[in-house]
Amino acid sequence: MSLNFNSTRIDRSTNRKVATGHMVLAEGAALVADSVTVRTATGAANERFVGFSFSQQNTINAAPMVEDLIVNEDGEINLAQLPLASSARYNWVNSDGTVGASATPASSAAKLITFTTGDADRVVRAQYKFAPTAAQAGFIQGNVLPGGDSGHLLGNVGVITAGDVYTSEYDTTVDWTAQAAAEAALTMAANGQVTVGGAGGVITGARIISVPTPGSAYLGIALNNG
Protein backbone atom coordinates (compact mmCIF):
# COMPACT_ATOMS: atom_id res chain seq x y z
CA MET A 1 0.00 0.00 0.00
CA SER A 2 1.07 3.53 -0.13
CA LEU A 3 1.40 7.10 1.02
CA ASN A 4 -0.10 10.02 -0.91
CA PHE A 5 3.01 12.12 -1.44
CA ASN A 6 1.01 14.97 -2.95
CA SER A 7 -0.35 15.64 0.54
CA THR A 8 2.11 13.96 2.93
CA ARG A 9 4.59 16.34 4.62
CA ILE A 10 7.43 14.70 6.53
CA ASP A 11 8.78 16.94 9.31
CA ARG A 12 10.88 14.31 11.09
CA SER A 13 11.94 10.84 10.06
CA THR A 14 14.61 8.31 10.88
CA ASN A 15 15.89 4.95 9.72
CA ARG A 16 15.56 1.77 11.78
CA LYS A 17 16.56 -1.86 11.45
CA VAL A 18 13.66 -4.26 10.96
CA ALA A 19 13.30 -7.03 13.54
CA THR A 20 14.79 -10.37 12.57
CA GLY A 21 12.27 -12.59 10.82
CA HIS A 22 10.03 -9.66 9.82
CA MET A 23 9.51 -7.61 6.66
CA VAL A 24 7.75 -4.28 6.29
CA LEU A 25 5.68 -4.74 3.13
CA ALA A 26 3.75 -1.47 2.97
CA GLU A 27 4.34 2.26 3.22
CA GLY A 28 2.17 4.16 5.67
CA ALA A 29 1.83 1.16 8.03
CA ALA A 30 2.02 1.60 11.81
CA LEU A 31 5.37 0.41 13.14
CA VAL A 32 6.08 -0.70 16.70
CA ALA A 33 9.21 -1.11 18.80
CA ASP A 34 10.75 -4.58 19.05
CA SER A 35 13.75 -4.21 21.38
CA VAL A 36 16.09 -1.88 19.42
CA THR A 37 14.42 -2.70 16.08
CA VAL A 38 10.95 -2.15 14.57
CA ARG A 39 8.27 -4.26 12.92
CA THR A 40 4.75 -3.87 11.59
CA ALA A 41 2.03 -3.69 14.26
CA THR A 42 -0.04 -6.82 14.87
CA GLY A 43 -2.81 -5.20 16.94
CA ALA A 44 -1.65 -6.65 20.27
CA ALA A 45 -2.37 -4.57 23.37
CA ASN A 46 1.25 -4.28 24.58
CA GLU A 47 2.74 -2.86 21.35
CA ARG A 48 4.42 0.57 21.46
CA PHE A 49 3.94 2.81 18.42
CA VAL A 50 7.07 4.43 16.94
CA GLY A 51 5.93 5.89 13.60
CA PHE A 52 4.72 5.14 10.08
CA SER A 53 6.72 3.21 7.51
CA PHE A 54 8.37 5.13 4.70
CA SER A 55 10.25 3.34 1.92
CA GLN A 56 10.09 2.42 -1.74
CA GLN A 57 7.78 -0.57 -2.16
CA ASN A 58 7.18 -2.85 -5.13
CA THR A 59 3.75 -4.35 -4.63
CA ILE A 60 0.35 -2.97 -3.64
CA ASN A 61 -1.79 -5.90 -2.53
CA ALA A 62 -4.82 -3.79 -1.56
CA ALA A 63 -5.85 -0.20 -2.15
CA PRO A 64 -8.67 1.93 -0.68
CA MET A 65 -11.61 3.14 -2.76
CA VAL A 66 -14.32 5.67 -1.83
CA GLU A 67 -17.30 6.24 -4.16
CA ASP A 68 -20.52 8.28 -4.00
CA LEU A 69 -23.16 6.42 -6.01
CA ILE A 70 -26.84 7.04 -6.76
CA VAL A 71 -29.17 4.13 -6.00
CA ASN A 72 -31.06 3.18 -9.17
CA GLU A 73 -34.78 2.43 -9.52
CA ASP A 74 -34.15 -1.22 -8.65
CA GLY A 75 -32.45 -0.22 -5.38
CA GLU A 76 -28.97 -1.11 -6.66
CA ILE A 77 -25.52 0.38 -7.03
CA ASN A 78 -22.59 -0.99 -9.03
CA LEU A 79 -19.15 -0.56 -7.48
CA ALA A 80 -16.19 0.31 -9.66
CA GLN A 81 -14.02 -2.41 -8.07
CA LEU A 82 -14.59 -5.75 -6.35
CA PRO A 83 -14.38 -5.23 -2.56
CA LEU A 84 -12.08 -7.43 -0.55
CA ALA A 85 -13.87 -9.58 2.02
CA SER A 86 -15.09 -7.73 5.13
CA SER A 87 -13.63 -4.40 3.93
CA ALA A 88 -16.78 -2.50 2.84
CA ARG A 89 -18.75 0.18 4.64
CA TYR A 90 -21.76 2.16 3.34
CA ASN A 91 -23.22 5.47 4.53
CA TRP A 92 -26.05 7.61 3.20
CA VAL A 93 -24.98 11.02 1.90
CA ASN A 94 -27.21 13.89 3.03
CA SER A 95 -28.69 16.44 0.64
CA ASP A 96 -26.08 18.99 1.78
CA GLY A 97 -23.26 16.58 0.86
CA THR A 98 -22.36 15.58 4.40
CA VAL A 99 -22.03 11.93 5.37
CA GLY A 100 -25.06 10.61 7.24
CA ALA A 101 -26.25 7.39 8.81
CA SER A 102 -24.89 3.95 8.11
CA ALA A 103 -26.54 2.20 5.15
CA THR A 104 -27.04 -1.56 5.33
CA PRO A 105 -27.40 -3.43 2.01
CA ALA A 106 -30.16 -6.00 1.67
CA SER A 107 -27.77 -8.16 -0.37
CA SER A 108 -24.53 -8.08 -2.31
CA ALA A 109 -23.14 -10.08 -5.21
CA ALA A 110 -19.62 -9.16 -6.35
CA LYS A 111 -19.80 -5.47 -7.34
CA LEU A 112 -23.62 -5.32 -7.36
CA ILE A 113 -24.94 -4.00 -4.04
CA THR A 114 -28.69 -3.99 -3.42
CA PHE A 115 -30.59 -1.82 -0.95
CA THR A 116 -34.39 -1.42 -1.45
CA THR A 117 -36.48 0.16 -4.20
CA GLY A 118 -37.57 2.73 -1.62
CA ASP A 119 -33.97 3.97 -1.56
CA ALA A 120 -34.01 4.86 -5.27
CA ASP A 121 -32.29 8.20 -6.07
CA ARG A 122 -30.56 8.35 -2.69
CA VAL A 123 -26.79 8.82 -2.67
CA VAL A 124 -24.69 6.26 -0.83
CA ARG A 125 -20.98 6.45 -0.01
CA ALA A 126 -19.13 3.16 -0.43
CA GLN A 127 -15.75 2.76 1.29
CA TYR A 128 -13.77 -0.44 0.77
CA LYS A 129 -10.48 -2.00 -0.30
CA PHE A 130 -9.76 -3.84 -3.54
CA ALA A 131 -6.88 -5.79 -5.08
CA PRO A 132 -5.45 -3.65 -7.89
CA THR A 133 -4.17 -5.07 -11.16
CA ALA A 134 -0.53 -4.52 -12.07
CA ALA A 135 -1.55 -1.59 -14.28
CA GLN A 136 -3.65 -0.03 -11.50
CA ALA A 137 -0.85 -0.48 -8.96
CA GLY A 138 1.56 1.25 -11.33
CA PHE A 139 -0.87 4.14 -11.74
CA ILE A 140 -1.31 4.50 -7.96
CA GLN A 141 2.33 4.14 -6.96
CA GLY A 142 4.36 4.65 -10.12
CA ASN A 143 7.12 2.40 -11.39
CA VAL A 144 10.22 1.53 -9.40
CA LEU A 145 13.83 1.16 -10.44
CA PRO A 146 15.03 -2.30 -11.51
CA GLY A 147 16.03 -4.33 -8.47
CA GLY A 148 13.30 -2.97 -6.24
CA ASP A 149 13.60 -1.65 -2.70
CA SER A 150 17.10 -1.90 -1.19
CA GLY A 151 15.55 -1.75 2.30
CA HIS A 152 14.35 -5.34 1.93
CA LEU A 153 17.91 -6.46 1.18
CA LEU A 154 19.50 -4.38 3.94
CA GLY A 155 16.78 -5.09 6.51
CA ASN A 156 15.88 -1.49 7.34
CA VAL A 157 12.97 0.89 6.89
CA GLY A 158 12.27 4.61 7.07
CA VAL A 159 10.12 5.74 10.01
CA ILE A 160 8.02 8.93 9.93
CA THR A 161 7.79 10.34 13.46
CA ALA A 162 6.31 13.79 12.76
CA GLY A 163 4.41 15.47 9.96
CA ASP A 164 1.18 15.06 7.99
CA VAL A 165 0.79 11.45 6.91
CA TYR A 166 -1.77 10.51 4.23
CA THR A 167 -1.95 6.73 4.29
CA SER A 168 -3.90 3.95 2.60
CA GLU A 169 -3.23 1.67 5.59
CA TYR A 170 -6.50 2.11 7.50
CA ASP A 171 -9.61 0.13 8.39
CA THR A 172 -12.18 0.88 5.68
CA THR A 173 -15.05 -0.43 7.84
CA VAL A 174 -14.69 2.57 10.20
CA ASP A 175 -16.88 5.68 9.81
CA TRP A 176 -13.95 8.10 9.68
CA THR A 177 -16.15 11.18 9.36
CA ALA A 178 -17.79 10.42 12.70
CA GLN A 179 -14.47 9.49 14.32
CA ALA A 180 -12.85 12.74 13.18
CA ALA A 181 -15.74 14.75 14.62
CA ALA A 182 -15.40 12.87 17.92
CA GLU A 183 -11.61 13.38 17.93
CA ALA A 184 -11.26 9.66 18.57
CA ALA A 185 -7.96 8.14 19.66
CA LEU A 186 -6.30 6.15 16.90
CA THR A 187 -5.17 2.60 17.57
CA MET A 188 -3.25 -0.13 15.75
CA ALA A 189 -4.67 -3.26 14.18
CA ALA A 190 -3.17 -6.27 12.41
CA ASN A 191 -0.77 -5.59 9.51
CA GLY A 192 -0.12 -2.05 10.72
CA GLN A 193 -3.63 -0.83 9.97
CA VAL A 194 -4.96 2.35 11.59
CA THR A 195 -8.30 1.93 13.36
CA VAL A 196 -10.21 3.08 16.44
CA GLY A 197 -11.00 0.95 19.48
CA GLY A 198 -10.06 -2.69 19.62
CA ALA A 199 -7.25 -4.30 21.61
CA GLY A 200 -4.31 -2.66 19.82
CA GLY A 201 -2.00 -0.04 21.25
CA VAL A 202 -2.63 3.68 20.86
CA ILE A 203 -1.00 5.62 18.01
CA THR A 204 0.55 8.29 20.20
CA GLY A 205 0.74 11.92 19.12
CA ALA A 206 -1.78 11.45 16.28
CA ARG A 207 -5.04 13.08 15.24
CA ILE A 208 -7.21 12.90 12.12
CA ILE A 209 -6.90 15.89 9.78
CA SER A 210 -8.53 14.49 6.63
CA VAL A 211 -11.06 11.70 6.08
CA PRO A 212 -11.26 9.47 2.99
CA THR A 213 -13.47 10.90 0.21
CA PRO A 214 -14.18 10.08 -3.43
CA GLY A 215 -11.56 12.70 -4.36
CA SER A 216 -8.87 11.17 -2.13
CA ALA A 217 -9.24 7.77 -0.53
CA TYR A 218 -6.34 8.35 1.90
CA LEU A 219 -6.66 8.97 5.65
CA GLY A 220 -4.82 12.13 6.74
CA ILE A 221 -3.11 12.05 10.14
CA ALA A 222 -1.17 14.84 11.86
CA LEU A 223 1.64 13.10 13.76
CA ASN A 224 4.01 14.34 16.45
CA ASN A 225 5.44 11.26 18.11
CA GLY A 226 8.33 12.24 20.32
N, C-alpha and C positions, 0 to 999 in steps of 0.2 A: 504494500500500500504506500501511501505517499503523503508528502506535505505540499501545500499550495504555496509555491515560492513567490507568486505574485502578491500575496498578502502577508506571508510569514516574515517577521522581523526578528533576527537573532541578536540579542543584546549581549548575552554571555553564553559561551559554550566551552566544552573541554573534550578531551579524548580519554577513553577508558578501555582497559582490557576487558574482554568478554569472558565470563566464567567458563572454566573448562567443561567441555561437554555440551555447551550451549551455542546457538547461533542467533543473531538478531536479524530477522528476515524481513523487517518492514521499517520504513521511516515513519516518524510520528508516533511510535509505540511507546507506552510507559515503561521506563526502565527502573529496576530496583537494585539496591546494593546487595552484593553477595560476597562477604568478606571485603577484600580490597578491589574486587572486580564488579561487573554489572551483568545483568541478564534481563530478559523480557519478563514483565510481571505475569504471575499465574492467577492472581485473584485471591491469594491466601491472606489471612488477616494480619500476619506478622511481617509482611513485606514493607520495606522502607523506600519510598519514592525518591529517585535522584534526578530525573529529568526525562526528556523525550529523545528518542533516537534520531540521528541525523547522519546519513551516509548515502552514497550512491547504491541503489538497489537494482536488481535485474528483472525481478518478476513481481507482478501485481496479481495476487491470487483472488482478491475481492476488492471491489470499489463501491463507494456509496452512490446512491441515486436518489434525488428528490424530484417529484413531479406533481404539478397541480393539474388535475384532469376533471373534465365535466362528465357526470354520469349520464349515459344515454337513456333513451326512452324505455329500454329493456332493463334498466337498473344496473348497467355494466360499465366498467372501464377496462381499457387495454393498456397494460404497462409496456414501456419501451423495452425493458429487459426482464429476464427471468429471475425472480428473487431467489436468493439462497434460502435454504430452510431456516425457519424461525427468525428471519431478519426483518420482516416487514411490519410497518406500523402505518395506520391510516387515521387522519383527522379531517373533520369538515373544515372548510375555509369559509369564514363569515363574509357577508356582503361587502364589508369594508376592507377585505383582504387579510384580516388577522386570522390566525389559526385558532379554531374553536375546539369543540368536544371531540373525543375519540370516536372514530367510525368503525363499526364492526361489520365486516363482510358476511353475507349470508352463505357464500361459498366461494371457492377459488379453484381454478384449473389452469396451471401454468401461468401465463400472463393475463388471463381473463379473470377479472375479479368482479363478483356480482354482489350488489347490495339489494335494494328492492325497487320496484317500479315507482313507488312513491318518492324515491330519492332522485328521480329524473331531473336533470338540469342543475343539480347541486354540484358544487366544486369540492373535490376531495384531494387532500395532499397525501401522496404515497411516499414513504421513506423506507428504503431497503438497501441491501447490498446484492451485487451480482458478480459473476465471474466473467471478467472481460476477455475478449479474444486477444490474440497477439497484436492485431492492428489497433484495437481499442486501447490496450495497455501502452502501446507506443505513442498514441495520441495523448493519453493522460500524462505520461511520465517522460516521454521523449526517448530517444535511443541512447545507448551507453557505448563507451569505447570498447573495442575488442578486448577480451580478457575479463571484463566485468569488474566487480568491486574488489579492490585490494584489501579492504577491511576483513573480508571473509578469510583471505589467505593469512593475514597478519594477526587475526583474532582480536581486533579492536573495533570501536564504534564511537562516533561523535555523540555527545550528550548536550542537548540544549537545556540550560538551567535558568535562563531568563530571556524574556522577549514575548512577542505575539506569535503563537503557534497555531497554524491552521492545518488540522490533521484529518485524515480519513479514518483513523483508527479509533472509532467510537461505536457505541451500541446504538444501532439504528432503531431499536424497539422503544427507545426512550423518547418522551415528549420533551424535546430540548427547549422549545419555546416556553413551556411552563416551568421547567427547571431553571432557566435563565432568569425568569421573573421572580422566582422564589430564592434566587441566589444560593442554589443548592451546592453543597460540598461535593466535589468530584472524587470518585474512587476508582480503583483499578480492578479490572476483570481479567479473565484468562486471555492469553496472547497479547497482553499489553493494551487491551481495549479500555477506553475511557467510559465510565458509566456513573450512575448515582446509586447510593444504597449498596446492598449486598455485603458480602463478608470481606471484600478486599480492602487494602490499606488506602488511606486518604492521599490524594494528590496534593501535596502541600504547596502553599503559595500560588494557587491557581483559581481563576474565576472565568466564567463564560463571557466572552465579548461579542460573539457572533454565532447565530444558530444556523444549521443547514437549511438552505432554501433551494428552489429550482434553479436559481442563478449561480449558486455555489453550494455544493453538497458537503463542504468541509465544516468542521466544528472549530470555531475560533476560541482560543484560550490565552488569556494574559497570564504569564508565568513569572514568578520571582521566587525561585527556590534556593535560598541561601545566598 
